[in-house]
Amino acid sequence: QVSVYQILDKTEPDSPEGQKLLATRLLSLQGSGWEVFAITQAVRDWTQDESSNRGLLVTVHGRGGGTLEAPAVQFASSGDHHESKKPMLVLFTDDGRRGASLPMAGVSASQPRDFPAKLSGPRSARSLDRLQPCQRHPLSVDFEEIGWSGWIISPRGYNAYHCRGSCPFPLGENMRPTNHATVQSIINALKLSEGVSSPCCVPDKLHSINLLYFDDDENVVLKQYDDMVAGSCGCH
């Protein structure tokens, strides 16, 4: 169990009064990769009062609360580990300009104006898709609709699933990113190279299905077709 605390009192960080729990998570010792913890509340406190920034406390315990000895758990301290293993803090700030109200040409700033109450359906759906994290969604395939019913006997259709959603930086392990996608995500977020987009949400595991169909000689054949179903999705 990994827990992240905001330190309130640096003289007694281990006491209940000297810390505030921000996030906790159960992790497997068999896995590897990055974990993302939201510490928004601590950062808000720090921006309101810089002197309140006394750092973070990260603790690791077994499920029963016992301590874990090295080499089961090691912290990446400066100088001892590769740069890629050191933690990072990512901030998304708002300079206030996005929601600013600006007078428009020919319109008084105090004059009420009518705006659409909501976006059109398709546009709203696309906007929501961009906000949702990468995940698998159903995709019903009807062989008659796609023009394959002339040679496929059974089934008449199936659920192929498809991948949809965003791959926001930083990519957590739940996004199932490749190493390449992680690097691309960092370059895109830091705008280090023009034309480099964020990773795409695509199938990272595909399954097969069995099809009963007529071959060229009108024989009935049962065959397994690979890569027909999206089994899971990831950011690649």
Backbone as CSV, one residue per row, in Angstrom:
resi,resn,N_x,N_y,N_z,CA_x,CA_y,CA_z,C_x,C_y,C_z
1,GLN,0.841,-1.180,0.000,0.000,0.000,0.000,0.883,1.240,0.000
2,VAL,0.717,2.089,-1.025,1.478,3.332,-1.136,0.560,4.492,-0.758
3,SER,1.008,5.325,0.162,0.221,6.476,0.611,1.041,7.751,0.444
4,VAL,0.370,8.817,0.027,1.019,10.117,-0.155,0.370,11.115,0.797
5,TYR,1.191,11.765,1.615,0.695,12.723,2.603,1.259,14.116,2.322
6,GLN,0.478,15.120,2.666,0.967,16.497,2.692,1.519,16.754,4.089
7,ILE,2.752,17.200,4.180,3.354,17.464,5.485,2.868,18.814,6.003
8,LEU,2.253,18.792,7.176,1.753,20.015,7.799,2.723,20.556,8.840
9,ASP,3.427,19.643,9.523,4.387,20.037,10.559,5.681,19.272,10.317
10,LYS,6.716,19.980,9.872,7.969,19.319,9.511,8.692,18.746,10.721
11,THR,8.409,19.260,11.916,9.070,18.742,13.115,8.500,17.395,13.521
12,GLU,7.232,17.143,13.185,6.600,15.862,13.505,5.797,15.358,12.308
13,PRO,6.465,15.029,11.192,5.728,14.621,9.989,5.020,13.278,10.122
14,ASP,5.478,12.436,11.072,4.867,11.116,11.226,3.663,11.119,12.157
15,SER,3.418,12.230,12.834,2.277,12.288,13.746,1.000,12.581,12.966
16,PRO,-0.165,12.163,13.475,-1.436,12.429,12.781,-1.673,13.913,12.543
17,GLU,-1.209,14.765,13.479,-1.411,16.200,13.320,-0.417,16.810,12.330
18,GLY,0.669,16.112,12.070,1.703,16.667,11.206,1.582,16.279,9.752
19,GLN,0.497,15.592,9.389,0.338,15.148,8.007,-1.133,15.097,7.614
20,LYS,-1.384,15.151,6.312,-2.745,15.019,5.785,-2.703,14.060,4.597
21,LEU,-3.525,13.014,4.653,-3.540,12.008,3.587,-4.133,12.599,2.314
22,LEU,-3.390,12.467,1.208,-3.848,12.959,-0.092,-4.339,11.834,-0.986
23,ALA,-3.642,10.705,-0.972,-4.014,9.585,-1.844,-3.374,8.317,-1.316
24,THR,-4.047,7.200,-1.550,-3.502,5.897,-1.167,-3.933,4.863,-2.192
25,ARG,-3.079,3.868,-2.404,-3.371,2.886,-3.454,-2.659,1.570,-3.146
26,LEU,-3.345,0.457,-3.463,-2.738,-0.865,-3.346,-2.072,-1.220,-4.664
27,LEU,-0.801,-1.617,-4.611,-0.048,-1.957,-5.816,0.566,-3.340,-5.670
28,SER,0.757,-4.001,-6.797,1.397,-5.312,-6.808,2.908,-5.152,-6.894
29,LEU,3.634,-5.983,-6.140,5.091,-5.953,-6.203,5.609,-6.582,-7.490
30,GLN,4.729,-7.275,-8.220,5.153,-7.944,-9.444,5.177,-7.002,-10.641
31,GLY,4.481,-5.889,-10.560,4.388,-4.984,-11.702,5.489,-3.934,-11.689
32,SER,5.538,-3.163,-12.759,6.494,-2.064,-12.852,5.877,-0.957,-13.686
33,GLY,6.362,0.252,-13.503,5.836,1.370,-14.278,5.515,2.553,-13.391
34,TRP,4.940,3.576,-14.013,4.608,4.818,-13.322,3.231,4.723,-12.684
35,GLU,3.079,5.394,-11.546,1.779,5.562,-10.906,1.519,7.060,-10.765
36,VAL,0.273,7.463,-11.012,-0.091,8.879,-10.965,-0.964,9.135,-9.738
37,PHE,-0.555,10.062,-8.887,-1.317,10.431,-7.697,-1.730,11.902,-7.810
38,ALA,-2.990,12.176,-7.569,-3.497,13.553,-7.619,-3.253,14.224,-6.268
39,ILE,-2.521,15.325,-6.262,-2.234,16.067,-5.027,-2.696,17.518,-5.174
40,THR,-3.826,17.681,-5.863,-4.337,19.022,-6.161,-4.531,19.862,-4.904
41,GLN,-5.091,19.251,-3.846,-5.386,20.021,-2.643,-4.119,20.591,-2.023
42,ALA,-3.047,19.803,-2.019,-1.786,20.287,-1.448,-1.231,21.450,-2.264
43,VAL,-1.281,21.332,-3.586,-0.752,22.396,-4.446,-1.557,23.679,-4.269
44,ARG,-2.877,23.550,-4.101,-3.706,24.738,-3.855,-3.273,25.437,-2.568
45,ASP,-3.016,24.641,-1.536,-2.561,25.230,-0.271,-1.230,25.951,-0.465
46,TRP,-0.341,25.341,-1.238,0.987,25.931,-1.441,0.911,27.227,-2.237
47,THR,0.028,27.273,-3.236,-0.078,28.494,-4.045,-0.712,29.631,-3.256
48,GLN,-1.591,29.291,-2.309,-2.207,30.323,-1.476,-1.249,30.824,-0.400
49,ASP,-0.371,29.923,0.072,0.594,30.300,1.111,1.873,29.503,0.877
50,GLU,2.881,30.154,0.287,4.121,29.460,-0.058,4.806,28.858,1.165
51,SER,4.667,29.504,2.305,5.339,29.012,3.511,4.756,27.691,4.003
52,SER,3.559,27.327,3.503,2.935,26.072,3.933,3.504,24.861,3.199
53,ASN,4.353,25.111,2.193,4.935,24.007,1.421,6.073,23.371,2.211
54,ARG,5.740,22.309,2.924,6.736,21.574,3.704,7.043,20.218,3.075
55,GLY,6.552,20.046,1.849,6.876,18.824,1.122,5.830,17.739,1.263
56,LEU,6.163,16.584,0.710,5.276,15.426,0.729,5.955,14.274,1.458
57,LEU,5.136,13.414,2.023,5.624,12.202,2.673,5.013,11.004,1.957
58,VAL,5.856,10.107,1.465,5.390,8.896,0.783,5.745,7.696,1.644
59,THR,4.750,6.891,1.986,4.979,5.704,2.805,4.574,4.456,2.042
60,VAL,5.257,3.354,2.331,4.953,2.066,1.701,4.838,1.016,2.796
61,HIS,3.717,0.318,2.828,3.480,-0.729,3.819,2.894,-1.951,3.132
62,GLY,3.007,-3.101,3.786,2.327,-4.296,3.315,0.840,-4.171,3.572
63,ARG,0.063,-5.101,3.029,-1.396,-5.012,3.177,-1.811,-5.043,4.635
64,GLY,-1.047,-5.737,5.465,-1.387,-5.807,6.881,-0.848,-4.646,7.683
65,GLY,-0.198,-3.701,7.023,0.352,-2.548,7.715,1.809,-2.686,8.092
66,GLY,2.403,-3.863,7.816,3.803,-4.082,8.157,4.740,-3.390,7.192
67,THR,5.985,-3.225,7.629,6.978,-2.569,6.783,7.532,-3.549,5.761
68,LEU,7.967,-3.022,4.625,8.586,-3.821,3.574,10.061,-3.456,3.501
69,GLU,10.906,-4.463,3.591,12.339,-4.212,3.581,12.880,-4.218,2.157
70,ALA,14.001,-3.518,1.951,14.698,-3.572,0.656,15.194,-5.009,0.439
71,PRO,15.251,-5.526,-0.802,15.051,-4.772,-2.048,13.610,-4.753,-2.558
72,ALA,12.652,-5.178,-1.713,11.260,-5.177,-2.182,10.815,-3.781,-2.584
73,VAL,11.229,-2.781,-1.803,10.858,-1.392,-2.102,12.090,-0.511,-1.972
74,GLN,12.317,0.317,-2.980,13.411,1.283,-2.930,12.914,2.618,-3.458
75,PHE,13.353,3.699,-2.832,12.998,5.035,-3.297,14.118,5.565,-4.186
76,ALA,13.717,6.181,-5.296,14.692,6.728,-6.247,15.174,8.077,-5.736
77,SER,16.331,8.084,-5.095,16.885,9.339,-4.576,17.870,9.911,-5.580
78,SER,18.154,11.187,-5.442,19.026,11.866,-6.406,20.415,11.241,-6.401
79,GLY,20.938,11.029,-7.610,22.292,10.515,-7.750,22.395,9.009,-7.767
80,ASP,21.380,8.314,-7.224,21.453,6.857,-7.134,20.696,6.149,-8.238
81,HIS,19.796,6.833,-8.909,18.963,6.205,-9.922,18.966,7.042,-11.198
82,HIS,18.538,6.380,-12.252,18.445,7.062,-13.542,17.380,8.150,-13.475
83,GLU,17.573,9.193,-14.274,16.635,10.319,-14.293,15.207,9.867,-14.569
84,SER,15.057,8.806,-15.383,13.721,8.362,-15.770,12.936,7.794,-14.610
85,LYS,13.603,7.482,-13.486,12.913,6.893,-12.346,12.569,7.913,-11.267
86,LYS,12.983,9.151,-11.472,12.715,10.162,-10.453,11.305,10.716,-10.613
87,PRO,10.618,10.993,-9.500,9.237,11.489,-9.581,9.166,12.886,-10.167
88,MET,8.006,13.215,-10.707,7.804,14.552,-11.263,6.443,15.083,-10.830
89,LEU,6.340,16.385,-10.739,5.084,17.049,-10.412,4.619,17.806,-11.647
90,VAL,3.427,17.479,-12.136,2.877,18.110,-13.333,1.731,19.021,-12.912
91,LEU,1.807,20.298,-13.296,0.783,21.277,-12.947,0.076,21.772,-14.200
92,PHE,-1.245,21.881,-14.120,-2.042,22.503,-15.173,-2.658,23.758,-14.569
93,THR,-2.228,24.917,-15.061,-2.667,26.177,-14.477,-3.627,26.905,-15.404
94,ASP,-4.374,27.826,-14.834,-5.336,28.641,-15.584,-4.989,30.102,-15.340
95,ASP,-4.616,30.817,-16.420,-4.246,32.223,-16.256,-5.459,33.144,-16.224
96,GLY,-6.662,32.564,-16.331,-7.884,33.350,-16.222,-8.356,33.967,-17.509
97,ARG,-7.558,33.872,-18.571,-7.939,34.543,-19.816,-8.999,33.775,-20.590
98,ARG,-9.057,32.458,-20.413,-9.996,31.659,-21.193,-11.434,32.100,-20.969
99,GLY,-11.799,32.365,-19.711,-13.182,32.728,-19.419,-13.425,34.219,-19.372
100,ALA,-12.440,35.012,-19.779,-12.593,36.468,-19.711,-13.657,36.948,-20.679
101,SER,-14.384,37.954,-20.256,-15.439,38.526,-21.091,-14.897,39.740,-21.827
102,LEU,-14.870,39.704,-23.159,-14.350,40.808,-23.957,-15.477,41.442,-24.756
103,PRO,-15.544,42.784,-24.805,-16.558,43.447,-25.628,-16.351,43.102,-27.093
104,MET,-17.452,42.889,-27.807,-17.385,42.573,-29.224,-17.713,43.816,-30.038
105,ALA,-17.175,43.882,-31.252,-17.378,45.049,-32.113,-18.858,45.277,-32.353
106,GLY,-19.311,46.523,-32.101,-20.700,46.865,-32.366,-21.664,46.409,-31.297
107,VAL,-21.170,45.818,-30.225,-22.046,45.324,-29.165,-21.572,45.908,-27.852
108,SER,-22.475,46.502,-27.114,-22.126,47.066,-25.819,-21.770,45.951,-24.856
109,ALA,-20.759,46.200,-24.019,-20.338,45.178,-23.067,-21.439,44.854,-22.080
110,SER,-22.335,45.827,-21.823,-23.401,45.600,-20.853,-24.669,45.073,-21.503
111,GLN,-24.687,45.021,-22.828,-25.892,44.592,-23.531,-26.035,43.080,-23.458
112,PRO,-27.182,42.578,-22.992,-27.363,41.121,-22.925,-27.404,40.531,-24.322
113,ARG,-26.803,39.363,-24.457,-26.781,38.692,-25.747,-27.277,37.272,-25.579
114,ASP,-27.914,36.768,-26.614,-28.441,35.405,-26.574,-27.404,34.434,-27.126
115,PHE,-27.151,33.393,-26.364,-26.241,32.348,-26.806,-26.995,31.024,-26.792
116,PRO,-26.560,30.063,-27.616,-27.201,28.744,-27.585,-27.094,28.147,-26.197
117,ALA,-28.171,27.521,-25.760,-28.179,26.938,-24.419,-27.230,25.758,-24.327
118,LYS,-27.058,25.036,-25.435,-26.147,23.892,-25.407,-25.649,23.618,-26.811
119,LEU,-24.587,22.870,-26.885,-24.014,22.527,-28.173,-24.879,21.503,-28.876
120,SER,-24.675,21.391,-30.181,-25.407,20.374,-30.928,-24.968,18.999,-30.472
121,GLY,-25.824,18.007,-30.707,-25.573,16.655,-30.238,-24.241,16.078,-30.650
122,PRO,-23.940,15.994,-31.965,-22.684,15.385,-32.387,-21.459,16.091,-31.836
123,ARG,-21.506,17.433,-31.807,-20.343,18.169,-31.309,-20.144,17.910,-29.825
124,SER,-21.249,17.864,-29.066,-21.147,17.590,-27.645,-20.545,16.217,-27.415
125,ALA,-20.975,15.248,-28.211,-20.462,13.889,-28.064,-18.964,13.851,-28.332
126,ARG,-18.512,14.566,-29.377,-17.085,14.585,-29.682,-16.302,15.246,-28.551
127,SER,-16.867,16.310,-27.973,-16.186,16.983,-26.876,-16.056,16.056,-25.680
128,LEU,-17.129,15.306,-25.394,-17.087,14.373,-24.281,-16.078,13.270,-24.528
129,ASP,-15.992,12.796,-25.788,-15.034,11.749,-26.123,-13.613,12.188,-25.804
130,ARG,-13.312,13.458,-26.097,-11.965,13.949,-25.844,-11.666,14.023,-24.350
131,LEU,-12.719,14.174,-23.532,-12.517,14.273,-22.096,-12.414,12.908,-21.440
132,GLN,-13.037,11.888,-22.045,-13.031,10.560,-21.464,-11.679,9.890,-21.688
133,PRO,-11.172,9.150,-20.697,-9.900,8.449,-20.902,-10.056,7.296,-21.884
134,CYS,-8.959,6.884,-22.446,-8.942,5.790,-23.424,-9.554,4.532,-22.823
135,GLN,-10.568,3.999,-23.497,-11.212,2.777,-23.028,-11.957,2.090,-24.163
136,ARG,-12.380,0.849,-23.906,-13.056,0.047,-24.924,-14.557,0.284,-24.883
137,HIS,-15.151,0.390,-26.065,-16.591,0.590,-26.196,-17.164,-0.452,-27.158
138,PRO,-18.442,-0.802,-27.006,-19.064,-1.777,-27.911,-19.125,-1.262,-29.347
139,LEU,-19.022,-2.166,-30.295,-19.167,-1.848,-31.714,-19.860,-3.028,-32.383
140,SER,-21.159,-2.877,-32.610,-21.951,-3.949,-33.212,-21.728,-3.978,-34.719
141,VAL,-21.334,-5.141,-35.229,-21.085,-5.317,-36.660,-22.160,-6.230,-37.239
142,ASP,-22.886,-5.737,-38.227,-23.888,-6.521,-38.951,-23.304,-6.842,-40.321
143,PHE,-23.074,-8.134,-40.601,-22.435,-8.511,-41.861,-23.270,-8.137,-43.083
144,GLU,-24.588,-8.083,-42.919,-25.436,-7.679,-44.043,-25.233,-6.196,-44.349
145,GLU,-25.104,-5.389,-43.319,-24.940,-3.947,-43.518,-23.615,-3.609,-44.196
146,ILE,-22.582,-4.395,-43.936,-21.281,-4.092,-44.547,-21.057,-4.886,-45.833
147,GLY,-22.083,-5.623,-46.282,-22.001,-6.316,-47.564,-21.294,-7.650,-47.540
148,TRP,-21.214,-8.287,-46.382,-20.534,-9.578,-46.283,-21.496,-10.752,-46.128
149,SER,-22.791,-10.478,-46.105,-23.764,-11.554,-45.860,-23.846,-12.533,-47.023
150,GLY,-23.325,-12.157,-48.199,-23.376,-13.050,-49.352,-22.480,-14.264,-49.217
151,TRP,-21.437,-14.170,-48.387,-20.538,-15.322,-48.249,-20.406,-15.832,-46.820
152,ILE,-20.809,-15.028,-45.833,-20.768,-15.499,-44.447,-22.116,-16.093,-44.073
153,ILE,-22.092,-17.351,-43.623,-23.325,-18.039,-43.221,-23.658,-17.716,-41.764
154,SER,-22.670,-17.822,-40.902,-22.880,-17.603,-39.468,-21.556,-17.161,-38.830
155,PRO,-21.623,-16.267,-37.870,-22.798,-15.579,-37.332,-23.231,-14.440,-38.248
156,ARG,-24.393,-13.878,-37.958,-24.878,-12.760,-38.767,-24.191,-11.448,-38.394
157,GLY,-23.599,-11.447,-37.256,-22.887,-10.264,-36.789,-22.174,-10.575,-35.490
158,TYR,-21.458,-9.612,-34.971,-20.738,-9.820,-33.711,-20.340,-8.460,-33.131
159,ASN,-19.847,-8.491,-31.910,-19.394,-7.266,-31.239,-17.882,-7.150,-31.416
160,ALA,-17.459,-6.229,-32.268,-16.026,-6.065,-32.542,-15.334,-5.196,-31.497
161,TYR,-16.096,-4.374,-30.799,-15.572,-3.372,-29.870,-14.666,-2.372,-30.608
162,HIS,-14.491,-1.206,-30.050,-13.569,-0.224,-30.604,-13.024,0.636,-29.472
163,CYS,-11.932,1.310,-29.746,-11.250,2.108,-28.736,-11.526,3.587,-28.961
164,ARG,-11.837,4.283,-27.877,-12.151,5.703,-27.982,-11.759,6.393,-26.681
165,GLY,-11.289,7.616,-26.805,-10.937,8.384,-25.620,-9.604,9.086,-25.781
166,SER,-9.246,9.844,-24.774,-8.025,10.640,-24.826,-6.881,9.928,-24.120
167,CYS,-5.684,10.369,-24.421,-4.466,9.859,-23.783,-3.739,11.045,-23.157
168,PRO,-4.285,11.582,-22.057,-3.712,12.801,-21.476,-2.386,12.543,-20.767
169,PHE,-1.552,13.559,-20.763,-0.284,13.498,-20.024,-0.540,13.834,-18.559
170,PRO,0.079,13.121,-17.591,0.982,11.991,-17.784,0.216,10.686,-17.925
171,LEU,0.747,9.747,-18.677,0.084,8.473,-18.917,0.307,7.536,-17.736
172,GLY,-0.788,7.129,-17.086,-0.699,6.163,-16.003,-0.683,4.740,-16.542
173,GLU,-0.398,3.771,-15.673,-0.358,2.376,-16.115,-1.716,1.885,-16.579
174,ASN,-2.813,2.513,-16.074,-4.144,2.105,-16.513,-4.377,2.409,-17.985
175,MET,-3.560,3.280,-18.566,-3.656,3.586,-19.995,-2.900,2.567,-20.850
176,ARG,-2.194,1.656,-20.195,-1.436,0.597,-20.878,-0.510,1.171,-21.953
177,PRO,0.256,2.213,-21.628,1.070,2.856,-22.667,2.324,2.058,-22.995
178,THR,2.776,2.164,-24.230,4.087,1.646,-24.592,5.136,2.666,-24.154
179,ASN,6.391,2.240,-24.119,7.459,3.182,-23.782,7.515,4.321,-24.796
180,HIS,7.285,3.976,-26.062,7.295,4.997,-27.117,6.193,6.021,-26.874
181,ALA,4.994,5.534,-26.483,3.877,6.444,-26.226,4.180,7.364,-25.049
182,THR,4.846,6.835,-24.023,5.204,7.656,-22.868,6.142,8.789,-23.269
183,VAL,7.160,8.448,-24.072,8.104,9.469,-24.541,7.392,10.497,-25.417
184,GLN,6.531,10.010,-26.332,5.807,10.921,-27.226,4.893,11.842,-26.438
185,SER,4.267,11.305,-25.381,3.374,12.112,-24.554,4.129,13.247,-23.867
186,ILE,5.336,12.957,-23.383,6.138,13.986,-22.716,6.553,15.072,-23.706
187,ILE,6.999,14.643,-24.898,7.423,15.610,-25.919,6.255,16.489,-26.344
188,ASN,5.064,15.886,-26.492,3.875,16.652,-26.866,3.495,17.648,-25.774
189,ALA,3.538,17.211,-24.508,3.139,18.080,-23.396,4.095,19.262,-23.237
190,LEU,5.371,19.009,-23.459,6.367,20.073,-23.305,6.572,20.876,-24.583
191,LYS,5.854,20.461,-25.669,5.953,21.152,-26.966,7.411,21.268,-27.427
192,LEU,8.113,20.141,-27.345,9.525,20.130,-27.718,9.733,19.976,-29.216
193,SER,8.701,19.510,-29.931,8.841,19.307,-31.371,7.502,19.570,-32.043
194,GLU,7.513,20.350,-33.111,6.279,20.675,-33.816,5.728,19.450,-34.538
195,GLY,4.415,19.362,-34.572,3.764,18.292,-35.313,3.685,16.972,-34.586
196,VAL,4.137,16.910,-33.334,4.061,15.673,-32.557,2.788,15.709,-31.729
197,SER,1.845,14.844,-32.071,0.566,14.812,-31.370,0.658,13.908,-30.150
198,SER,-0.396,13.911,-29.352,-0.449,13.012,-28.207,-0.690,11.588,-28.704
199,PRO,-0.351,10.574,-27.913,-0.582,9.185,-28.331,-2.059,8.930,-28.622
200,CYS,-2.312,7.899,-29.412,-3.676,7.573,-29.831,-4.219,6.378,-29.055
201,CYS,-5.523,6.386,-28.851,-6.217,5.291,-28.183,-6.536,4.217,-29.220
202,VAL,-5.861,3.085,-29.130,-6.011,2.023,-30.135,-6.049,0.660,-29.440
203,PRO,-6.531,-0.383,-30.150,-6.505,-1.729,-29.567,-5.071,-2.192,-29.329
204,ASP,-4.810,-2.736,-28.148,-3.487,-3.304,-27.893,-3.552,-4.815,-27.696
205,LYS,-4.764,-5.355,-27.790,-4.934,-6.805,-27.754,-6.136,-7.153,-28.628
206,LEU,-5.963,-8.098,-29.522,-7.020,-8.480,-30.457,-7.327,-9.962,-30.321
207,HIS,-8.616,-10.317,-30.464,-9.060,-11.705,-30.362,-9.636,-12.178,-31.694
208,SER,-9.734,-13.484,-31.824,-10.266,-14.092,-33.049,-11.719,-14.506,-32.856
209,ILE,-12.408,-14.751,-33.976,-13.757,-15.318,-33.953,-13.826,-16.407,-35.020
210,ASN,-14.789,-17.310,-34.880,-15.011,-18.366,-35.863,-16.102,-17.943,-36.833
211,LEU,-15.847,-18.133,-38.118,-16.824,-17.807,-39.156,-17.139,-19.043,-39.984
212,LEU,-18.421,-19.246,-40.230,-18.890,-20.297,-41.140,-19.256,-19.606,-42.446
213,TYR,-18.596,-20.007,-43.553,-18.788,-19.260,-44.794,-18.666,-20.168,-46.016
214,PHE,-19.059,-19.654,-47.179,-18.884,-20.340,-48.458,-17.547,-19.915,-49.058
215,ASP,-16.738,-20.921,-49.507,-15.512,-20.562,-50.212,-15.807,-20.372,-51.698
216,ASP,-14.771,-20.207,-52.521,-14.959,-19.939,-53.947,-15.623,-21.089,-54.684
217,ASP,-15.504,-22.310,-54.133,-16.114,-23.484,-54.770,-17.453,-23.839,-54.147
218,GLU,-18.021,-22.903,-53.405,-19.317,-23.085,-52.749,-19.279,-24.153,-51.661
219,ASN,-18.106,-24.463,-51.143,-18.008,-25.380,-50.011,-18.229,-24.605,-48.714
220,VAL,-18.859,-25.265,-47.748,-19.069,-24.642,-46.441,-17.818,-24.866,-45.592
221,VAL,-17.236,-23.781,-45.130,-15.970,-23.847,-44.394,-16.113,-23.150,-43.043
222,LEU,-15.540,-23.776,-42.019,-15.463,-23.150,-40.692,-14.013,-22.742,-40.462
223,LYS,-13.779,-21.457,-40.251,-12.408,-20.965,-40.114,-12.319,-19.930,-39.002
224,GLN,-11.190,-19.956,-38.329,-10.932,-18.950,-37.288,-10.227,-17.753,-37.909
225,TYR,-10.838,-16.579,-37.757,-10.262,-15.340,-38.285,-9.645,-14.545,-37.132
226,ASP,-8.373,-14.268,-37.274,-7.649,-13.562,-36.213,-7.907,-12.054,-36.255
227,ASP,-7.628,-11.413,-35.134,-7.639,-9.940,-35.020,-8.976,-9.327,-35.425
228,MET,-10.059,-9.927,-34.971,-11.396,-9.433,-35.323,-12.070,-8.673,-34.182
229,VAL,-11.584,-8.867,-32.956,-12.221,-8.247,-31.784,-11.170,-7.496,-30.972
230,ALA,-11.464,-6.254,-30.645,-10.572,-5.479,-29.770,-10.744,-5.973,-28.336
231,GLY,-9.716,-6.636,-27.827,-9.801,-7.185,-26.476,-9.549,-6.155,-25.391
232,SER,-8.682,-5.222,-25.656,-8.390,-4.147,-24.706,-7.802,-2.970,-25.467
233,CYS,-7.763,-1.829,-24.802,-7.296,-0.603,-25.456,-6.146,0.016,-24.671
234,GLY,-5.308,0.724,-25.389,-4.189,1.394,-24.747,-3.748,2.607,-25.541
235,CYS,-2.877,3.392,-24.949,-2.354,4.587,-25.611,-1.025,4.254,-26.273
236,HIS,-1.027,4.317,-27.602,0.168,3.929,-28.367,0.581,5.058,-29.301
